[in-house]
Amino acid sequence: MTDRIASKQTWTLVLASLGVFMTALDTLVVATSLPALRADLHASLQSLEWTVNAYNLAFACLLLTGAALGDRFGRRRMYTIGLAVFTAASAAAALAPNALLLVAARALQGAGPRSSCRSRSP
């Protein structure tokens, strides 16, 4: 029984770490690629600022909502949905033909990881 619990805790840690790694990597990639985004999309400095800030604003503003949804519908389900939203929004951001759609995709990306939070202890 204890081996089973330890295995489940290990998988929980691995999957939670994967989500945190994906969001950290995404932030690093976007910050590094800002000069290329400016050249390729002919974006203004304002658009580049919104590219970074749209993600951060959605991420921060939906913190409590995501936690409540995780408590109500289950953390595993909401984690899976959040990961799917983040992945789909990442694809949309990669395929964005202009800065406006890139900012919208980044805001959607920021909304994805918040659904995997929890608001209270088990």
All heavy atoms as an XYZ file, in Angstrom:
897
protein
N       0.813     -1.189      0.000
C       0.000      0.000      0.000
C       0.861      1.259      0.000
O       0.566      2.206     -0.692
C      -0.927     -0.041      1.206
C      -1.843      1.129      1.298
S      -3.205      0.911      0.164
C      -4.216      2.249      0.646
N       1.934      1.267      0.783
C       2.781      2.461      0.847
C       3.536      2.676     -0.458
O       3.799      3.816     -0.823
C       3.777      2.371      2.017
O       4.570      1.211      1.864
C       3.050      2.350      3.343
N       3.905      1.594     -1.159
C       4.568      1.742     -2.453
C       3.628      2.384     -3.462
O       4.051      3.188     -4.298
C       5.045      0.383     -2.977
C       6.210     -0.160     -2.181
O       6.889      0.639     -1.514
O       6.434     -1.380     -2.219
N       2.366      2.019     -3.386
C       1.371      2.577     -4.299
C       1.183      4.071     -4.041
O       1.087      4.862     -4.975
C       0.056      1.835     -4.129
C      -0.988      2.218     -5.111
C      -2.196      1.336     -4.939
N      -3.215      1.713     -5.878
C      -4.443      1.305     -5.828
N      -4.814      0.472     -4.867
N      -5.318      1.692     -6.706
N       1.127      4.462     -2.784
C       0.976      5.872     -2.433
C       2.219      6.656     -2.845
O       2.119      7.754     -3.396
C       0.694      6.025     -0.923
C      -0.684      5.457     -0.589
C       0.785      7.485     -0.500
C      -0.976      5.382      0.889
N       3.388      6.085     -2.604
C       4.631      6.762     -2.989
C       4.703      6.938     -4.506
O       5.136      7.985     -4.996
C       5.831      5.977     -2.485
N       4.271      5.934     -5.255
C       4.271      6.027     -6.708
C       3.316      7.120     -7.190
O       3.634      7.885     -8.098
C       3.873      4.687     -7.311
O       3.769      4.780     -8.701
N       2.143      7.182     -6.560
C       1.163      8.207     -6.930
C       1.691      9.605     -6.609
O       1.529     10.527     -7.399
C      -0.144      7.950     -6.182
C      -1.271      8.841     -6.615
C      -2.561      8.447     -5.915
C      -3.693      9.352     -6.353
N      -4.949      9.012     -5.701
N       2.353      9.758     -5.472
C       2.921     11.049     -5.104
C       4.045     11.444     -6.052
O       4.196     12.616     -6.393
C       3.416     11.010     -3.669
C       2.316     10.965     -2.644
C       2.837     10.807     -1.221
O       3.977     10.403     -1.014
N       1.995     11.113     -0.245
N       4.819     10.467     -6.480
C       5.906     10.745     -7.419
C       5.352     11.247     -8.744
O       5.842     12.228     -9.304
C       6.758      9.482     -7.638
O       7.300      9.073     -6.386
C       7.881      9.750     -8.620
N       4.311     10.580     -9.261
C       3.708     11.005    -10.528
C       3.074     12.387    -10.394
O       3.135     13.201    -11.312
C       2.675      9.990    -11.022
C       3.311      8.891    -11.799
C       3.456      7.594    -11.427
C       3.937      9.020    -13.076
N       4.129      6.896    -12.392
C       4.431      7.756    -13.418
C       4.134     10.075    -13.960
C       5.099      7.514    -14.609
C       4.803      9.831    -15.146
C       5.277      8.564    -15.463
N       2.466     12.669     -9.264
C       1.881     13.992     -9.035
C       2.962     15.058     -9.076
O       2.793     16.108     -9.704
C       1.141     14.020     -7.685
O       0.124     13.025     -7.690
C       0.527     15.379     -7.425
N       4.082     14.798     -8.426
C       5.199     15.740     -8.429
C       5.757     15.932     -9.837
O       6.026     17.059    -10.264
C       6.298     15.268     -7.476
C       7.551     16.136     -7.417
C       7.215     17.519     -6.878
C       8.605     15.476     -6.561
N       5.913     14.847    -10.580
C       6.455     14.928    -11.942
C       5.529     15.742    -12.843
O       5.977     16.627    -13.580
C       6.697     13.512    -12.517
C       6.951     13.557    -14.007
C       7.853     12.841    -11.795
N       4.230     15.477    -12.783
C       3.298     16.195    -13.653
C       3.155     17.662    -13.260
O       3.061     18.529    -14.130
C       1.934     15.498    -13.640
C       1.926     14.125    -14.315
C       0.568     13.463    -14.155
C       2.298     14.241    -15.777
N       3.143     17.948    -11.979
C       3.095     19.347    -11.543
C       4.369     20.084    -11.965
O       4.316     21.235    -12.401
C       2.908     19.426    -10.037
N       5.499     19.415    -11.856
C       6.766     20.022    -12.272
C       6.789     20.264    -13.774
O       7.350     21.262    -14.238
C       7.934     19.121    -11.870
O       7.987     18.980    -10.476
N       6.176     19.369    -14.537
C       6.107     19.545    -15.982
C       5.348     20.814    -16.339
O       5.779     21.587    -17.197
C       5.435     18.327    -16.630
C       5.180     18.431    -18.134
C       6.500     18.415    -18.890
C       4.283     17.295    -18.587
N       4.229     21.057    -15.654
C       3.461     22.267    -15.913
C       4.238     23.531    -15.594
O       4.226     24.499    -16.354
N       4.919     23.530    -14.470
C       5.721     24.697    -14.075
C       6.878     24.889    -15.056
O       7.182     26.016    -15.469
C       6.243     24.535    -12.632
C       7.253     25.617    -12.291
C       5.093     24.540    -11.651
N       7.498     23.807    -15.469
C       8.602     23.893    -16.439
C       8.116     24.478    -17.763
O       8.789     25.318    -18.361
C       9.220     22.507    -16.656
C      10.248     22.480    -17.746
C      11.499     23.028    -17.555
C       9.955     21.915    -18.977
C      12.447     23.021    -18.561
C      10.891     21.895    -19.986
C      12.140     22.449    -19.785
N       6.945     24.026    -18.223
C       6.418     24.534    -19.492
C       6.155     26.036    -19.436
O       6.478     26.760    -20.383
C       5.138     23.790    -19.868
C       5.381     22.401    -20.382
S       3.860     21.532    -20.765
C       3.159     22.568    -22.022
N       5.581     26.518    -18.343
C       5.305     27.955    -18.248
C       6.598     28.767    -18.127
O       6.717     29.833    -18.727
C       4.370     28.270    -17.068
O       4.947     27.789    -15.863
C       3.015     27.640    -17.261
N       7.570     28.258    -17.390
C       8.850     28.967    -17.263
C       9.595     28.991    -18.597
O      10.155     30.025    -18.991
C       9.709     28.313    -16.187
N       9.585     27.866    -19.300
C      10.248     27.796    -20.596
C       9.581     28.729    -21.603
O      10.255     29.414    -22.366
C      10.234     26.352    -21.112
C      10.908     26.122    -22.458
C      12.403     26.384    -22.344
C      10.647     24.703    -22.935
N       8.265     28.774    -21.569
C       7.538     29.649    -22.478
C       7.897     31.109    -22.244
O       8.133     31.863    -23.189
C       6.036     29.440    -22.308
C       5.242     30.344    -23.216
O       5.298     30.148    -24.440
O       4.594     31.268    -22.694
N       7.952     31.515    -21.002
C       8.315     32.895    -20.675
C       9.727     33.218    -21.150
O       9.978     34.287    -21.720
C       8.192     33.127    -19.158
O       6.858     32.829    -18.757
C       8.528     34.548    -18.784
N      10.640     32.288    -20.953
C      12.019     32.491    -21.393
C      12.116     32.593    -22.914
O      12.807     33.460    -23.444
C      12.899     31.344    -20.886
C      14.359     31.385    -21.302
C      15.057     32.573    -20.657
C      15.049     30.096    -20.917
N      11.396     31.727    -23.609
C      11.444     31.732    -25.081
C      10.887     33.037    -25.632
O      11.462     33.626    -26.557
C      10.681     30.502    -25.637
C      10.412     30.639    -27.112
C      11.457     29.233    -25.358
N       9.768     33.490    -25.085
C       9.170     34.735    -25.586
C      10.091     35.916    -25.310
O      10.299     36.763    -26.184
C       7.769     34.953    -24.975
C       7.259     36.349    -25.269
C       6.810     33.923    -25.523
N      10.650     35.999    -24.125
C      11.549     37.108    -23.803
C      12.781     37.114    -24.709
O      13.243     38.175    -25.137
C      11.971     37.031    -22.341
N      13.275     35.938    -25.027
C      14.454     35.833    -25.893
C      14.125     36.183    -27.343
O      14.955     36.743    -28.057
C      15.038     34.408    -25.820
O      15.324     34.109    -24.459
C      16.296     34.277    -26.644
N      12.914     35.880    -27.770
C      12.568     36.062    -29.179
C      11.915     37.405    -29.495
O      11.463     37.614    -30.624
C      11.641     34.929    -29.632
O      10.415     35.011    -28.940
N      11.875     38.329    -28.551
C      11.241     39.617    -28.808
C      11.849     40.376    -30.000
O      11.102     40.926    -30.821
C      11.267     40.482    -27.547
C      10.264     40.085    -26.461
C      10.457     40.946    -25.225
C       8.845     40.151    -26.954
N      13.162     40.418    -30.160
C      13.698     41.100    -31.349
C      13.253     40.455    -32.667
O      12.936     41.160    -33.634
C      15.219     40.994    -31.172
C      15.421     40.817    -29.714
C      14.239     40.024    -29.241
N      13.208     39.137    -32.701
C      12.758     38.455    -33.916
C      11.268     38.692    -34.158
O      10.835     38.856    -35.304
C      13.042     36.959    -33.816
N      10.485     38.717    -33.093
C       9.053     39.002    -33.234
C       8.830     40.402    -33.784
O       7.957     40.615    -34.631
C       8.342     38.855    -31.888
C       8.196     37.454    -31.336
C       7.642     37.498    -29.922
C       7.294     36.619    -32.228
N       9.633     41.343    -33.313
C       9.501     42.719    -33.791
C       9.792     42.813    -35.279
O       9.071     43.480    -36.026
C      10.434     43.637    -33.007
C      10.266     45.079    -33.374
C      11.066     45.973    -32.483
N      10.696     47.357    -32.754
C      11.227     48.371    -32.153
N      12.146     48.194    -31.237
N      10.860     49.587    -32.450
N      10.801     42.111    -35.721
C      11.163     42.161    -37.137
C      10.163     41.395    -38.007
O       9.734     41.895    -39.050
C      12.565     41.593    -37.332
N       9.790     40.195    -37.596
C       8.925     39.345    -38.418
C       7.480     39.846    -38.485
O       6.836     39.745    -39.531
C       8.929     37.912    -37.898
C      10.262     37.212    -38.124
O      11.081     37.751    -38.912
O      10.485     36.160    -37.523
N       6.976     40.347    -37.371
C       5.578     40.789    -37.334
C       5.425     42.292    -37.504
O       4.312     42.802    -37.467
C       4.925     40.350    -36.010
C       4.883     38.854    -35.730
C       4.257     38.586    -34.377
C       4.133     38.118    -36.823
N       6.552     42.985    -37.664
C       6.552     44.444    -37.772
C       5.790     45.050    -36.588
O       4.951     45.933    -36.752
C       5.946     44.903    -39.092
C       6.593     44.263    -40.282
N       7.887     44.555    -40.659
C       6.141     43.334    -41.158
C       8.197     43.847    -41.722
N       7.160     43.092    -42.052
N       6.096     44.557    -35.412
C       5.391     44.958    -34.195
C       6.040     46.186    -33.568
O       7.250     46.377    -33.643
C       5.400     43.808    -33.194
N       5.206     46.977    -32.951
C       5.708     48.145    -32.224
C       6.202     47.710    -30.845
O       5.944     46.594    -30.400
C       4.592     49.181    -32.071
O       3.573     48.663    -31.236
N       6.863     48.615    -30.169
C       7.327     48.330    -28.818
C       6.140     48.070    -27.888
O       6.193     47.195    -27.031
C       8.182     49.486    -28.296
C       8.800     49.299    -26.922
C       9.691     48.055    -26.896
C       9.593     50.523    -26.518
N       5.046     48.808    -28.094
C       3.833     48.588    -27.306
C       3.303     47.168    -27.488
O       2.894     46.521    -26.527
C       2.739     49.557    -27.744
C       2.529     50.716    -26.831
C       1.348     51.539    -27.326
O       1.058     51.598    -28.509
N       0.688     52.181    -26.390
N       3.281     46.701    -28.701
C       2.789     45.346    -28.978
C       3.666     44.299    -28.313
O       3.163     43.298    -27.790
C       2.750     45.086    -30.484
O       1.834     45.939    -31.107
N       4.960     44.536    -28.319
C       5.870     43.588    -27.672
C       5.663     43.585    -26.164
O       5.715     42.523    -25.532
C       7.316     43.933    -28.009
C       7.715     43.770    -29.473
C       9.153     44.217    -29.676
C       7.521     42.350    -29.940
N       5.417     44.756    -25.590
C       5.131     44.811    -24.157
C       3.852     44.046    -23.834
O       3.790     43.308    -22.853
C       5.002     46.268    -23.701
C       6.317     47.004    -23.680
C       6.148     48.479    -23.375
O       5.011     48.995    -23.356
O       7.186     49.130    -23.166
N       2.836     44.211    -24.672
C       1.588     43.486    -24.442
C       1.750     41.990    -24.658
O       1.038     41.188    -24.041
C       0.470     44.035    -25.334
C      -0.216     45.186    -24.695
C      -0.131     46.495    -25.049
C      -1.070     45.131    -23.556
N      -0.880     47.262    -24.202
C      -1.472     46.445    -23.271
C      -1.528     44.097    -22.734
C      -2.320     46.749    -22.212
C      -2.371     44.408    -21.682
C      -2.754     45.717    -21.432
N       2.681     41.602    -25.499
C       2.940     40.177    -25.711
C       3.382     39.518    -24.406
O       2.938     38.417    -24.074
C       4.029     39.982    -26.794
O       3.573     40.567    -28.008
C       4.339     38.531    -27.016
N       4.208     40.199    -23.660
C       4.660     39.678    -22.370
C       3.592     39.885    -21.297
O       3.263     38.982    -20.529
C       5.989     40.343    -21.957
C       6.404     39.919    -20.570
C       7.075     40.020    -22.966
N       3.019     41.078    -21.245
C       2.103     41.425    -20.160
C       0.744     40.741    -20.258
O       0.104     40.517    -19.230
C       1.925     42.939    -20.086
C       3.188     43.624    -19.633
O       4.017     43.022    -18.963
N       3.348     44.877    -20.011
N       0.276     40.435    -21.446
C      -1.020     39.754    -21.577
C      -0.982     38.394    -20.885
O      -1.932     38.010    -20.197
C      -1.385     39.589    -23.050
N       0.113     37.696    -21.042
C       0.277     36.410    -20.373
C       0.287     36.587    -18.856
O      -0.431     35.893    -18.126
C       1.579     35.751    -20.836
C       1.882     34.450    -20.161
C       1.366     33.267    -20.654
C       2.680     34.396    -19.025
C       1.631     32.055    -20.034
C       2.951     33.204    -18.400
C       2.430     32.033    -18.915
O       2.686     30.837    -18.294
N       1.083     37.530    -18.381
C       1.205     37.750    -16.937
C      -0.110     38.208    -16.316
O      -0.462     37.775    -15.207
C       2.302     38.761    -16.641
C       3.669     38.222    -16.979
O       3.909     37.034    -16.933
N       4.573     39.113    -17.346
N      -0.836     39.082    -16.987
C      -2.112     39.564    -16.461
C      -3.142     38.440    -16.369
O      -3.819     38.301    -15.350
C      -2.651     40.694    -17.339
C      -2.012     42.054    -17.118
C      -2.467     43.038    -18.196
C      -2.363     42.588    -15.751
N      -3.272     37.667    -17.428
C      -4.236     36.556    -17.400
C      -3.837     35.538    -16.335
O      -4.688     35.026    -15.599
C      -4.305     35.889    -18.772
N      -2.557     35.263    -16.244
C      -2.046     34.307    -15.264
C      -2.394     34.759    -13.841
O      -2.906     33.984    -13.035
C      -0.535     34.204    -15.442
C       0.115     33.060    -14.729
C       0.194     31.826    -15.328
C       0.666     33.232    -13.471
C       0.815     30.766    -14.682
C       1.279     32.183    -12.817
C       1.364     30.947    -13.435
N      -2.157     36.020    -13.532
C      -2.383     36.533    -12.180
C      -3.861     36.733    -11.870
O      -4.327     36.399    -10.779
C      -1.633     37.851    -12.000
N      -4.611     37.259    -12.827
C      -6.025     37.572    -12.575
C      -6.885     36.329    -12.406
O      -7.903     36.366    -11.727
C      -6.590     38.429    -13.701
S      -5.901     40.092    -13.721
N      -6.502     35.245    -13.017
C      -7.320     34.030    -12.956
C      -6.840     33.039    -11.904
O      -7.298     31.896    -11.866
C      -7.366     33.368    -14.336
C      -8.077     34.210    -15.393
C      -7.951     33.554    -16.760
C      -9.519     34.435    -15.032
N      -5.954     33.464    -11.039
C      -5.416     32.586    -10.006
C      -6.518     32.031     -9.104
O      -6.643     30.822     -8.928
C      -4.368     33.323     -9.183
C      -3.731     32.547     -8.040
C      -2.928     31.396     -8.599
C      -2.841     33.462     -7.233
N      -7.331     32.878     -8.534
C      -8.374     32.421     -7.619
C      -9.486     31.675     -8.342
O     -10.037     30.704     -7.823
C      -8.943     33.602     -6.833
C      -7.948     34.273     -5.884
C      -8.576     35.471     -5.215
C      -7.434     33.293     -4.858
N      -9.819     32.116     -9.543
C     -10.841     31.415    -10.321
C     -10.391     30.001    -10.643
O     -11.163     29.048    -10.524
C     -11.126     32.184    -11.625
O     -11.505     33.510    -11.302
C     -12.217     31.515    -12.426
N      -9.151     29.854    -11.054
C      -8.622     28.525    -11.358
C      -8.600     27.624    -10.144
O      -8.904     26.433    -10.229
N      -8.268     28.187     -9.004
C      -8.252     27.404     -7.771
C      -9.659     26.928     -7.409
O      -9.866     25.776     -7.015
C      -7.655     28.224     -6.638
N     -10.630     27.808     -7.552
C     -12.014     27.433     -7.247
C     -12.521     26.371     -8.217
O     -13.219     25.428     -7.815
C     -12.908     28.670     -7.296
N     -12.184     26.503     -9.480
C     -12.593     25.487    -10.454
C     -11.944     24.140    -10.155
O     -12.573     23.086    -10.316
C     -12.231     25.939    -11.873
C     -13.057     27.077    -12.444
C     -12.467     27.542    -13.771
C     -14.503     26.662    -12.612
N     -10.682     24.167     -9.727
C     -10.007     22.930     -9.356
C     -10.658     22.255     -8.171
O     -10.791     21.031     -8.125
N     -11.097     23.037     -7.202
C     -11.795     22.478     -6.048
C     -13.170     21.930     -6.434
O     -13.615     20.919     -5.914
C     -11.954     23.529     -4.961
C     -10.648     23.825     -4.251
O      -9.722     23.002     -4.356
O     -10.559     24.886     -3.603
N     -13.836     22.609     -7.327
C     -15.198     22.230     -7.690
C     -15.245     21.031     -8.635
O     -16.046     20.125     -8.455
C     -15.912     23.404     -8.326
C     -17.345     23.066     -8.735
C     -18.121     24.283     -9.117
N     -18.318     25.077     -7.915
C     -18.507     26.383     -7.907
N     -18.531     27.035     -9.036
N     -18.675     27.044     -6.789
N     -14.409     21.027     -9.656
C     -14.498     19.998    -10.693
C     -13.397     18.943    -10.624
O     -13.397     18.013    -11.414
C     -14.490     20.643    -12.077
C     -15.655     21.548    -12.306
C     -15.468     22.910    -12.428
C     -16.945     21.052    -12.372
C     -16.539     23.754    -12.631
C     -18.027     21.883    -12.572
C     -17.818     23.246    -12.702
N     -12.467     19.111     -9.728
C     -11.382     18.146     -9.589
C     -10.088     18.686    -10.165
O     -10.070     19.246    -11.260
N      -9.040     18.509     -9.393
C      -7.744     19.060     -9.807
C      -7.190     18.364    -11.040
O      -6.600     19.004    -11.904
C      -6.761     18.968     -8.648
C      -7.158     19.859     -7.509
C      -6.160     19.788     -6.369
N      -6.792     20.328     -5.182
C      -7.022     19.642     -4.088
N      -6.644     18.393     -3.995
N      -7.614     20.204     -3.068
N      -7.358     17.062    -11.119
C      -6.819     16.317    -12.270
C      -7.491     16.772    -13.560
O      -6.827     17.008    -14.569
C      -7.018     14.822    -12.071
C      -6.456     14.015    -13.239
C      -6.659     12.548    -13.051
N      -5.884     12.109    -11.905
C      -6.016     10.931    -11.330
N      -6.898     10.074    -11.763
N      -5.276     10.608    -10.303
N      -8.812     16.878    -13.537
C      -9.550     17.304    -14.728
C      -9.148     18.719    -15.139
O      -8.894     18.988    -16.314
C     -11.044     17.248    -14.462
C     -11.864     17.741    -15.654
C     -13.334     17.766    -15.352
N     -13.792     16.411    -15.127
C     -14.939     16.096    -14.540
N     -15.737     17.050    -14.130
N     -15.279     14.842    -14.377
N      -9.064     19.606    -14.176
C      -8.725     20.992    -14.496
C      -7.268     21.133    -14.938
O      -6.953     21.968    -15.779
C      -9.029     21.901    -13.307
C     -10.519     22.004    -12.978
S     -11.590     22.325    -14.388
C     -11.016     23.907    -14.915
N      -6.393     20.310    -14.376
C      -4.994     20.318    -14.819
C      -4.911     19.898    -16.285
O      -4.204     20.530    -17.082
C      -4.153     19.386    -13.950
C      -2.687     19.421    -14.287
C      -1.867     20.408    -13.780
C      -2.120     18.468    -15.125
C      -0.521     20.457    -14.091
C      -0.779     18.506    -15.446
C       0.017     19.499    -14.927
O       1.338     19.547    -15.247
N      -5.646     18.859    -16.639
C      -5.647     18.380    -18.022
C      -6.212     19.435    -18.967
O      -5.655     19.678    -20.045
C      -6.463     17.074    -18.134
O      -5.932     16.122    -17.214
C      -6.420     16.511    -19.530
N      -7.311     20.067    -18.556
C      -7.897     21.122    -19.380
C      -6.928     22.300    -19.511
O      -6.731     22.842    -20.605
C      -9.249     21.578    -18.791
C     -10.287     20.472    -18.964
C      -9.729     22.875    -19.444
C     -11.574     20.712    -18.207
N      -6.309     22.693    -18.402
C      -5.350     23.791    -18.439
C      -4.164     23.501    -19.343
O      -3.709     24.364    -20.089
N      -3.677     22.275    -19.294
C      -2.561     21.882    -20.157
C      -2.972     21.904    -21.626
O      -2.209     22.352    -22.488
C      -2.065     20.492    -19.745
C      -0.721     20.043    -20.268
C       0.379     21.003    -19.843
C      -0.413     18.644    -19.770
N      -4.190     21.455    -21.906
C      -4.687     21.470    -23.284
C      -4.864     22.905    -23.785
O      -4.502     23.218    -24.935
C      -6.003     20.706    -23.376
N      -5.411     23.777    -22.944
C      -5.582     25.185    -23.328
C      -4.222     25.830    -23.575
O      -4.023     26.534    -24.573
C      -6.367     25.959    -22.240
C      -6.292     27.464    -22.459
C      -7.809     25.499    -22.206
N      -3.276     25.572    -22.694
C      -1.932     26.132    -22.848
C      -1.286     25.650    -24.148
O      -0.681     26.433    -24.885
C      -1.064     25.750    -21.652
C       0.313     26.326    -21.700
C       0.545     27.624    -21.289
C       1.378     25.574    -22.168
C       1.817     28.166    -21.338
C       2.652     26.108    -22.219
C       2.871     27.410    -21.802
N      -1.426     24.367    -24.448
C      -0.828     23.801    -25.660
C      -1.475     24.377    -26.918
O      -0.778     24.749    -27.871
C      -0.947     22.273    -25.643
O      -0.320     21.776    -24.448
C      -0.286     21.646    -26.848
N      -2.811     24.450    -26.929
C      -3.511     25.005    -28.092
C      -3.166     26.480    -28.282
O      -2.949     26.939    -29.413
C      -5.016     24.825    -27.933
N      -3.100     27.221    -27.186
C      -2.749     28.640    -27.280
C      -1.297     28.822    -27.722
O      -0.980     29.782    -28.428
C      -2.989     29.338    -25.950
N      -0.424     27.906    -27.337
C       0.965     27.965    -27.796
C       1.046     27.779    -29.307
O       1.807     28.475    -29.985
C       1.807     26.892    -27.098
O       1.909     27.153    -25.733
N       0.251     26.843    -29.825
C       0.212     26.641    -31.274
C      -0.347     27.881    -31.968
O       0.168     28.302    -33.014
C      -0.629     25.411    -31.607
N      -1.392     28.469    -31.395
C      -1.965     29.691    -31.977
C      -0.955     30.832    -31.960
O      -0.862     31.602    -32.917
C      -3.235     30.082    -31.226
N      -0.197     30.942    -30.877
C       0.820     31.990    -30.798
C       1.924     31.761    -31.829
O       2.412     32.712    -32.440
C       1.415     32.052    -29.394
N       2.305     30.521    -32.020
C       3.355     30.214    -32.994
C       2.900     30.511    -34.420
O       3.718     30.872    -35.274
C       3.769     28.761    -32.874
N       1.613     30.371    -34.680
C       1.085     30.586    -36.027
C       0.497     31.979    -36.239
O      -0.061     32.252    -37.302
C       0.016     29.532    -36.328
C       0.495     28.074    -36.311
C      -0.677     27.122    -36.439
C       1.521     27.843    -37.404
N       0.608     32.842    -35.248
C       0.004     34.180    -35.339
C       0.633     34.980    -36.467
O       1.854     35.141    -36.510
C       0.161     34.921    -34.020
N      -0.206     35.502    -37.376
C       0.330     36.273    -38.506
C       0.611     37.736    -38.169
O       1.266     38.427    -38.943
C      -0.779     36.168    -39.550
C      -2.030     36.019    -38.755
C      -1.634     35.260    -37.521
N       0.087     38.220    -37.030
C       0.329     39.614    -36.657
C       0.395     39.730    -35.137
O       0.105     38.784    -34.411
C      -0.748     40.539    -37.248
C      -2.140     40.153    -36.819
O      -2.367     39.767    -35.668
N      -3.089     40.250    -37.749
N       0.762     40.905    -34.680
C       0.980     41.119    -33.242
C      -0.313     41.038    -32.444
O      -0.314     40.558    -31.313
C       1.655     42.465    -33.015
N      -1.423     41.468    -33.015
C      -2.696     41.441    -32.299
C      -3.104     40.008    -31.960
O      -3.496     39.717    -30.824
C      -3.788     42.132    -33.122
C      -5.164     42.186    -32.480
C      -5.118     43.008    -31.198
C      -6.171     42.759    -33.450
N      -3.002     39.111    -32.913
C      -3.344     37.710    -32.654
C      -2.335     37.049    -31.718
O      -2.701     36.172    -30.937
C      -3.451     36.937    -33.968
C      -4.657     37.308    -34.833
C      -4.632     36.538    -36.144
C      -5.952     37.054    -34.087
N      -1.097     37.489    -31.783
C      -0.091     36.972    -30.862
C      -0.424     37.365    -29.423
O      -0.354     36.535    -28.512
C       1.300     37.485    -31.236
C       2.445     37.077    -30.316
C       2.614     35.562    -30.295
C       3.726     37.749    -30.742
N      -0.825     38.597    -29.209
C      -1.197     39.060    -27.870
C      -2.418     38.290    -27.366
O      -2.465     37.866    -26.209
C      -1.438     40.589    -27.860
C      -2.053     41.042    -26.556
C      -0.137     41.327    -28.127
N      -3.398     38.079    -28.226
C      -4.591     37.320    -27.834
C      -4.234     35.883    -27.465
O      -4.727     35.337    -26.464
C      -5.619     37.339    -28.959
N      -3.368     35.271    -28.241
C      -2.946     33.893    -27.943
C      -2.156     33.835    -26.639
O      -2.300     32.889    -25.858
C      -2.115     33.335    -29.105
N      -1.347     34.838    -26.394
C      -0.578     34.869    -25.140
C      -1.500     35.039    -23.932
O      -1.262     34.452    -22.882
C       0.441     36.013    -25.171
C       1.561     35.820    -26.152
C       2.571     34.828    -25.682
N       3.219     35.342    -24.491
C       3.838     34.599    -23.601
N       3.907     33.314    -23.757
N       4.407     35.127    -22.537
N      -2.563     35.821    -24.068
C      -3.525     35.957    -22.979
C      -4.216     34.621    -22.713
O      -4.408     34.233    -21.554
C      -4.551     37.036    -23.311
N      -4.549     33.910    -23.760
C      -5.156     32.587    -23.602
C      -4.166     31.608    -22.978
O      -4.545     30.774    -22.155
C      -5.650     32.073    -24.955
C      -6.508     30.825    -24.937
C      -7.745     31.023    -24.082
C      -6.906     30.455    -26.354
N      -2.911     31.730    -23.340
C      -1.880     30.905    -22.712
C      -1.820     31.147    -21.212
O      -1.672     30.217    -20.429
C      -0.499     31.232    -23.291
C      -0.075     30.388    -24.432
C       1.344     30.735    -24.836
O       1.723     31.907    -24.895
N       2.122     29.731    -25.113
N      -1.921     32.379    -20.806
C      -1.875     32.713    -19.389
C      -3.071     32.174    -18.630
O      -2.984     31.888    -17.434
N      -4.196     32.030    -19.302
C      -5.399     31.495    -18.655
C      -5.301     29.991    -18.441
O      -5.882     29.464    -17.495
C      -6.625     31.820    -19.499
N      -4.569     29.296    -19.280
C      -4.497     27.834    -19.195
C      -3.937     27.283    -17.900
O      -4.594     26.495    -17.219
N      -2.738     27.666    -17.487
C      -2.145     27.070    -16.292
C      -2.888     27.372    -14.995
O      -2.767     26.643    -14.031
C      -0.749     27.692    -16.232
C      -0.474     28.197    -17.577
C      -1.789     28.514    -18.185
N      -3.683     28.418    -14.959
C      -4.361     28.788    -13.721
C      -5.418     27.774    -13.318
O      -5.789     27.685    -12.172
C      -5.033     30.158    -13.853
C      -4.059     31.276    -13.852
C      -3.252     31.351    -12.570
N      -2.059     30.570    -12.686
C      -1.412     30.006    -11.691
N      -1.801     30.120    -10.479
N      -0.331     29.293    -11.875
N      -5.909     26.992    -14.246
C      -6.966     26.034    -13.879
C      -6.422     24.838    -13.136
O      -7.180     23.983    -12.683
C      -7.697     25.581    -15.147
O      -6.815     24.952    -16.025
N      -5.124     24.764    -12.963
C      -4.555     23.626    -12.249
C      -4.177     23.961    -10.806
O      -3.600     23.152    -10.118
C      -3.322     23.115    -12.992
O      -2.339     24.111    -13.046
N      -4.517     25.161    -10.330
C      -4.196     25.572     -8.972
C      -5.159     24.949     -7.973
O      -6.218     24.509     -8.327
C      -4.275     27.077     -8.836
S      -2.950     27.884     -9.679
N      -4.777     25.007     -6.743
C      -5.714     24.589     -5.695
C      -5.765     25.667     -4.633
O      -4.781     26.325     -4.347
C      -5.322     23.250     -5.114
C      -4.139     23.266     -4.224
C      -3.914     21.864     -3.746
N      -3.349     21.937     -2.418
C      -2.619     21.000     -1.906
N      -2.392     19.897     -2.562
N      -2.144     21.112     -0.701
N      -6.946     25.821     -4.073
C      -7.126     26.925     -3.149
C      -7.018     26.530     -1.692
O      -6.897     27.370     -0.840
C      -8.478     27.591     -3.395
O      -9.510     26.685     -3.120
N      -7.107     25.260     -1.405
C      -7.054     24.838     -0.006
C      -6.312     23.525      0.114
O      -6.111     22.811     -0.851
C      -8.444     24.721      0.562
C      -9.320     23.778     -0.214
C     -10.742     23.907      0.245
N     -11.561     23.387     -0.827
C     -12.530     22.518     -0.667
N     -12.839     22.096      0.514
N     -13.218     22.097     -1.662
N      -5.941     23.202      1.302
C      -5.217     21.956      1.551
C      -6.172     20.779      1.466
O      -7.361     20.926      1.710
C      -4.579     21.985      2.943
O      -3.672     23.040      3.011
N      -5.641     19.578      1.113
C      -6.509     18.405      1.002
C      -7.104     17.996      2.321
O      -6.688     18.265      3.371
C      -5.591     17.321      0.470
C      -4.212     17.821      0.570
C      -4.268     19.294      0.803
